[in-house]
Amino acid sequence: MLEAIASGLPVVTSNQPPFTEFLTSDQALLVDPQNPDAIAQSMLNSVQPAIAQSLIQHSQPICQRYTWQHSAQLHVEQYEKLMLQGEE
């Protein structure tokens, strides 16, 4: 997902965690993974210029939240919390 967003592509994905934890319906076409018709329709919608452009525009800020540096910092913070819990 993040690679597609970073590449400036619209995203079609399942309407369930973990995807819904960081994507909204403004940023991706969220579909029922058990509904082939909904998946097919979303794929068709994703190539419509207005829809694709809107998804791309709204999803770009996600890339700044998931840089390598930011991801590493989040890991360090989690490790520090775990270490502090172990000391208690």
Beta strands, then each sheet from edge to edge (+ up, - down):
strand 1: 12-14
strand 2: 29-31
sheet 1: 1+ 2+
end
